[in-house]
C-alpha cells in the first residue's frame, strides 16, 4: 500500500532542479528559446513543483494524522481492556469486603445470642465507659 502511494506521489514536477531545469540538455534547449518564452516555461515548472510540494506535505500530514488516530484507537482499546481488568478486580475486592462484613455480622449475631444470658459483662462495660453514675 505504501509503495503505491510513493509511486502516486511521483510526478514529472519532481524532475526539476531548484532553478526549474531537468538537466544540462533541458537547460541548453531552453537557452535557445527567447527570454520571455524561457521565463514563462520556468515559472510554470516552478509553480507546478511548488504545488506538488504542497500536495505532498498535505498527504504526509493526513498520513501522520491517520497514524496518530489509529495509535490513539489502539491505546484506547488497551485502556478499555485495562479499565475492564481494573473494574473486575474492583468487583472482586467489593465481593470480598461484603463476604467479610457478612462473616462479621454472623459472628456478632452468634456472640449476642450466646452472650445475652450474661448481664454482668454489660454492666461492667458501662462502668468502664463511665456511663453509670457514682453513688
C-alpha positions in Angstrom: 0.0 0.0 0.0 2.8 2.4 0.9 4.7 1.7 -2.3 1.6 2.5 -4.3 1.4 5.9 -2.5 5.0 6.6 -3.2 4.5 5.8 -6.9 1.4 8.0 -6.9 3.5 10.8 -5.3 6.0 10.7 -8.2 5.4 13.3 -10.8 7.4 14.9 -13.6 7.4 18.1 -11.5 9.8 16.1 -9.2 12.4 16.0 -12.0 13.2 19.7 -11.9 16.1 21.2 -10.0 15.9 24.4 -7.9 16.0 26.6 -11.0 13.4 24.6 -12.9 15.6 22.7 -15.3 15.6 18.9 -15.9 19.3 18.7 -16.7 22.0 20.1 -18.9 20.2 19.2 -22.2 17.0 20.8 -21.0 18.9 23.9 -20.0 20.5 24.1 -23.5 17.1 23.7 -25.2 15.5 26.4 -23.1 18.5 28.8 -23.6 17.9 28.5 -27.3 14.4 30.0 -26.8 13.6 33.6 -26.3 14.0 35.0 -22.8 10.2 35.6 -22.4 9.4 32.0 -23.5 12.1 30.6 -21.3 10.9 32.5 -18.2 7.3 31.5 -18.8 8.3 27.8 -19.1 10.5 28.0 -16.0 7.8 29.9 -14.0 5.2 27.3 -14.9 7.6 24.5 -13.9 8.4 26.1 -10.6 4.7 26.7 -9.8 4.0 23.1 -10.7 6.8 22.0 -8.4 5.6 24.2 -5.5 2.0 22.8 -5.9 3.4 19.3 -5.9 5.4 20.0 -2.8 2.3 21.4 -1.0 0.3 18.4 -2.1 2.9 16.0 -0.8 3.0 17.9 2.6 -0.7 17.7 2.9 -0.7 14.0 2.2 2.1 13.5 4.7 0.1 15.4 7.3 -3.0 13.3 6.5 -1.0 10.1 6.8 0.5 11.2 10.1 -2.9 12.1 11.4 -4.3 8.7 10.4 -1.4 7.0 12.1 -2.0 9.1 15.2 -5.7 8.3 15.2 -5.0 4.6 14.7 -2.5 4.7 17.6 -5.0 6.6 19.8 -7.7 4.0 19.0 -5.3 1.2 19.8 -4.2 2.8 23.1 -7.9 3.5 24.0 -8.7 -0.1 23.3 -5.9 -1.1 25.5 -7.1 1.4 28.1 -10.6 0.0 28.0 -9.2 -3.5 28.4 -7.1 -2.4 31.3 -10.1 -0.5 32.8 -12.1 -3.7 32.4 -9.4 -5.6 34.3 -9.4 -2.8 37.0 -13.2 -3.0 37.2 -13.1 -6.8 37.5 -10.5 -6.5 40.3 -12.6 -3.8 42.0 -15.6 -6.1 41.8 -13.7 -8.9 43.3 -12.5 -6.7 46.1 -16.0 -5.5 46.7 -17.3 -9.0 46.9 -14.5 -10.0 49.3 -15.4 -7.0 51.6 -19.1 -8.0 51.5 -18.2 -11.5 52.5 -16.1 -10.3 55.3 -18.8 -8.0 56.5 -21.4 -10.8 56.4 -19.0 -13.1 58.3 -18.5 -10.3 61.0 -22.3 -9.9 61.3 -22.7 -13.6 61.7 -20.0 -13.7 64.4 -21.6 -10.7 66.2 -25.0 -12.3 66.0 -23.7 -15.6 67.4 -21.9 -13.7 70.2 -25.1 -11.7 71.0 -27.2 -14.8 71.1 -24.7 -16.7 73.2 -23.8 -13.8 75.5 -27.3 -12.4 76.1 -27.7 -14.5 79.3 -24.6 -12.9 80.8 -25.7 -9.5 82.2 -22.5 -8.9 84.2 -20.5 -8.2 81.1 -22.8 -5.5 80.0 -22.8 -3.7 83.4 -19.1 -3.9 83.6 -18.7 -2.3 80.2 -20.9 0.6 81.3 -18.9 1.2 84.4 -15.7 1.2 82.3 -17.1 3.7 80.0 -18.2 6.0 82.8 -21.9 5.8 81.9 -23.0 4.6 85.3 -23.3 7.5 87.8 -21.3 7.0 91.0 -23.3 6.9 94.3 
